[in-house]
Amino acid sequence: MNAFSQHAAPRPAVLAAIVLALCFILNLLAAGMNLSFSVFLLPLTEALSAERGTVSSIVSVTMLVSGLLAPVTGTLLERTGPQILYPVGLALFAAAYGLASFADSVYLLYGSLGLMGGVALACLGPVPHAALVNRWFYSRVGIAMGVVYSASGVGTLIISPSAAILIEEFDWRFTYRLFALLLAVLVPVLLFLPWRAIRAGHPLFQDVSQGSSKADDPSPAIPAEPRQPPQWTLPRAMRTAPFWGMTAGFFFAGCSSIAILIHSVSFMIGTGIDPVYAATAFGLLGFLSPVGVIGFGALGDWMGRSRAVLLSYGLGALAIFGLYLIKYHSAFVGIPLLVASFGLSMGARGPTVSSMASRIFTGPGFGGIYGAISMGGAFGAGTGAWLGGLLQDIFDTSDALLIFSSVTIVLSAAPFILIRDLRAQ
């Protein structure tokens, strides 16, 4: 039996499917429950007699904490494996929602949903998933990460409407307790997974990472490497242009995308569009997001990752043009253009850039390196949500949103054009 026959045995294939399903489900729960906060915003504001801005800033705390901890959780997965990180993340999420259900002031929500939820989101977010998926889908990591990232849109479609129904039928406290119960039940389930085999990765990945002669095997699963890759560490990666290029790309993309995501509904309402129609158009983004995320992951493997990233930025620019058409020309044309362009490009860069990073920074330090790169996206999202509204208040016009989003989308694409190592991916 040759090397390829051994590596193509059913067990690695089954384990790879388990890994992909595990990452998808955990990301669905983490992202879906976190993004469902918009459904809880008004009930929490009324119940706690707090300002809407004060309550909504809880999400900013969650994003900031998860962004700061992304390099830590990526490194922990590489060193200790997912058998500790994932159960801890689920347990923290369960505890956060359980505590939040007893909140009688906004401060408990800052500590539970903000602080504990941020740590849990870092444990269950895309950074540790990228490190794990890279071990099992080395040559098809773009498609695999596309599937994982698509869980965010699927989770939003499932969890947010379900939460709205539960809040209407019962109340927000009952809904948070149900969230906590669901997450707590899943914790012991994780303990029975074959973690040692999952952590080890696909046999072919082990060959490549160890620099063995089997890396020259002609199997299409993993292309032969001409030489053993360098042992990357975070300090070493931070001295390279690709590291800062991808970080800057994530930051400016976060600025542009979140500014549109948060303010597009109010933008459309400000042009005279019916609020229900505007909200319906916004909801359609969730249907298209999984298609775009998976599609761009596949495109990155087929046409080149840098080209796929630039194509996604082009769609982002079309979405901004759609907003321009809505305000100054025809909403009949502008709204479909906005929904199609932004829906297909929303989150599409994540799996492609993670695949790009895994190829450049191959090795056991990848989790921490990609976590540091992802911090740019977290800080960009917070900046975009804040500046997108502040600039409109300062200049008293929604044109400020168009200009801000246009400038940041161009800046986000620049590193993938100007930096040779990124352009060559």
N, C-alpha and C positions, 0 to 999 in steps of 0.2 A: 504493500500500500504506500503510495507516494505521500509527500508532505501535504499536498493540497487535499487529498482525500481525508487525511486525518483532521485537518483544520476545518473541513466542511462537514464534520460529524454533526448529528442533530443537536447534541447538547449545547455547543456554542451558539447555534442558531436559536434555540429555545431561550437561552440566557439573554441573548441580544434582544429578543422580543420582550422579555420580562423587563429589561433595563429601559427600553423605549416606553413601554406602557407605564412603568413606575414613574419615570420623569414626567410623562404627559399628565398623569393623574395628579401628582403632587403640584405641578405648575398650575393645573386647572384649579385646584383648591386654593392655592396661595394667591394667585393673581385674581381669580374670580371673586373670592371673598374680600380681598383688599379693595378691588375696584367697585364692589357693591356698596361701598361707603356712601356713594352719592345717593343711594336709595334711603339711607338712614339719616341723611343730613337734616332734613326738615323735622322729622320726628324727634331727633336729639336736640335740635335747637329749641323746639317748643317745650319738651319735657324738662330741660335743664335751664330754661330761661336765659340762654346765652346768645351772643351775637353769632350770625352765620359765619362770619370771617374767623371768629375764635374757634368754632367747632371744625370748620373745614381745614384749619391749620394743623389738625391732628394728622392729616394725610401727609403734610410736609414733614412732620417729625418722623413718620414711618419711612418715607422715602430717604430722608437724610440718614437715619440709622442704618437702613438696609444698604445704602450706598457706601457708607463708611466701613461696614463690616464685610462687604463683598470680597475684598482680597483675603480677609481672615478665613471666611468660610471656604473659599476656593482652595486655600492652602491646607485647611483642616481636612478637606475631602481627599486631597492628594496624600496626606500623611496618615490619617486615621481611617479613611474610607467612609462610605455613606452610612454604614451600620450604626454610627453614633449621631451623625449630623441630621439625618432625616427624622428619626424618632424624636430627637430633641426639638427640632423645628415644629413638628406636629403637636407635641406636648405643650410647647410655648404658645402656639396659636390657640389651642384649646383653652389654656389658662387665661389668655388675653381676652377671648370672647366671654368666658365665664365671669371674669372680674368685671368686664364692661357692662354686663347685664345688671349689675348691682350699682352702677354709677348714679350718684346723686349730685355730682358736680363734674365739670369738664376736666378737672385735674386728674381724676381717676382714669378718664379716657386717655389722657396724655400718657399716663404710666402704663396702661394696659394695651390699648390699640396702637399707641404711638411707639413707646419704647419696646415693650415685649413683642408687639406685632412686627416692628422693624427688624428685630433680631430673628424672629421666625421667618420673615420674608427673605432675609439673607440666607438662611439655612435651606430654604425650599425654592429659591429663585433660580434664574437661568445660569448663574455662574457655576455653582456646584454641578448642575445638570450638564453644562458644557464640558466640564472636566471628565465626568463619568461617561458621557456619550462618546467622547473622543476615544475612549479605550475600546469601544465596541463597534464603532462605525468609522474607522479611520479614514477610508477613502470615500465614504459617502456621508461624512459628518454634516455637510450642508443640508442635505435632505432630512437627515435624522433630527438636526436641531430645528429645522423648519417645522417638523411635526411637534416638537416640544414647545416651541414658541407659539404655535397655533393654539395651544391649550388656553392661552390668555383670552383670546377672543371667544373660544367655546365656553370657557368658564363664565365670562361676562354674560353671554347669551342665556346660560342656564341659571346661574346663581342670582343675578340681579332681579330678573322677573320673579323668581321664586321667593326671594326676600321681600319684594314689594307685596306679593300676595299674602305672605305670612304676617307682615306688619299690618296689613289691612284687616285680616281676619282675627289676629291676636294683638300683638304689639311688638315693639322693637326689642324689649327685654326677652320675651319668649323666643324671638328669632335668634338673638345672640346665644341664648342657652342651647338652642337646637344646633347651631353651628359648633358650639363647644362640645356637645355630645357626639356629633358626627366625627369630629377630629379626634376626640379621645378614644373612640372605638377603633379607629384605624391604627393607633399607636401599637398595640400588641400584635396586630397583623404584620407590621413591618419586622417585628423581631424574629419571625419564622422564615424569612427569605434567605436564600443561600448567599449570604453576604461575602464569604471568602472568595467564592468563584466570581461574583459580580465585581468585587474590587479588583481582582486580578486582570480583568479585561480579556478580550478575544486573544486566542493563542497567537495569531499573526501579529497583533499589536505588541504582545510580549516579545516576540522575535525582533521586531523593529526597534522597540525601545531599549532592548538589551544589546542591539547591534550584532545579533547572531547571524550565522550564514543563511538561516532560513529566510532572512529578509530579501534574499535574491530570488525567492520562489516566484514563478511567473503568474501566480494567482491574481485574478482581476480584483480580488477583495481589497488588497493593499499593494500599491505599486512598489517596485523595488527601489530602495534608497541607495544612491551611489556611495554614501558614506554615513557614518554614525553622526547624528545631529549633536550639536553642542549642548552642554548641560546648562540650560537657562535658569537664572535666578531673577527675582524681581529687581534687585539693584542693577544687574547687568542689562536687563531689558529696558530699564529706565534710561539707559545711556544710548538708546537707539532711536532713530527717527520713526520707524514703524509704530513703536509703542505710543509715542506722543501724537503721531498722526491719527491712529485709531481712537485714542482718548479724546482728541479734539473733535474728530468726526462724530463720536457719540455725544459729546457735550453740545455742539451746535445743532445736531439733529434733534436732541432732546428739547432744546430751546424752541425750535421751529415746530416740531410735532405737537408738543404739549400746549404751546400757545394756541395752535389751531384747535386741538382737541377740547381744551377748556372753554375757549371763547367763541367757537364757531356758531353755536346755537344763539347766543346773545347777539352775535354779529348779524345773523339772518333775521332775527326778530327786529333788530334795529333798522333793517331795510324795509320793514313793513310786512314780512312774511308771517303767517299765522303761527303762533307758538307750537301748536300741536303738530303742524306740518313740518316745522323746523326740527322738532324733537324726533319725529318719525324718520326724517332724512338722516339725522345723526345716528339713530339706531341701526340703520342699514350698514353703517361702517363695520359693525361687529360681524355681519354675515360675510363680508368680503375679506376681512382681515385674515382668517385662517387660510383662505385660498392664496392670498398674496404671500404670506409667510412661508408656506410650504412651497409655493411656486418659485419664489426667489431663491430658496434653498436649493431647489433642483437646478434652476438657471445658473447658480454659482458653480455647481459641479459641472455643468455642460458648457457654458460659454465663457467661464472665467469669473472669479469672485469680484474683482475690481469692476468689471463691466456691469455685473449684476447690481452692485452697490450704486454705481453711477446711474443706472436705469431707475432704481428706486428713488434716488434724489430727483430725477427728472419728473417722476410721477408726483413727488411732493411739490415741485414747482407748479405743475399743472393744477394741483389742488388749490394753491394760492391764487392762481389765475381764475379758478372757478369762483372763489370768493369775490374777486374783482368784478367778474361778470355779474354776479348776483347783485352787487351794489350799484353798478353803473350801466348795465346793459340788460341782460335777460336772465331772470332766475330760472326760467324754463330750461335754459342751456347750462347755466352755472351750477345749479344744484346737482344734476347728474354727473357733471364733470368733477365736482368736489367729492361726491360720494364714491365714485369709481376710482379716482386717482388716489385719494387719501386712504380709502378703505383697503386698496390693494398694496399700498406702500407702508401702511401703519405697522410698525414692528418688523417689516420685511428685512431690514438690515441686520437685525440681531443674529440670526443663524448664519448669515453669510460672513459677517465680520468675525464671529466666533470661530468659524471654520478657517478663515484667513489667519487668525491669531494662532490657532492650534498648529498650523503648518509652519509659521515663522518661529514660534516659541515652543517647539516640541520638547517634551521631557516632563519629569515629575514636578517641576515648578510651574506648569502651565496654569493650574487652578488659581494660584495667587496672582499671577501676572494678568490673567483675564479678569480677575476680580478687580484689580487696580484700574484696568482699562474701562470696565463697566461703571466705575465711580463717576466717570465723565458724564455718562448718560443720566445717572441719578441727579447729579448736581445741575445738569442742563435742564432736566425736567422741572426741577424746583425753580430755577431761574426763569424759564419760559413761562410757567404759570404765573409767576409774580410780575415779571416785566411786561407780559402781554396785556395785563390789566392796568398796570401803573402808567405805561406810555399812553394808553387811550385816555386815562384820566388827566394826565398832564397836558396833552395836546387837544383834548376834547374832540377827538375824531377817531373813528374805527380804521381810518387809513394808516394809523400808526401800527396797527396789528399787521396789515399787509406789508408794510415796509420792514418791520422787525422780522417777520417770518421769511420774507424774501432774502434779506441779508444773511440770516443765519443758515438758510438752506444752501446758499452758495458757499458759505464758509465751511459747512459740513462736508461738501463734496471736494473741496480744494485739496485736502491731504491725499486723496486717492488719485489725484491727477499729478500732483507735484512730487510726491515721494516715490522714488523708483521701485523700492521693494514692495510697496503696496500696489503700484501700477502693474507690476509683473505678475501678481497673483491671478 
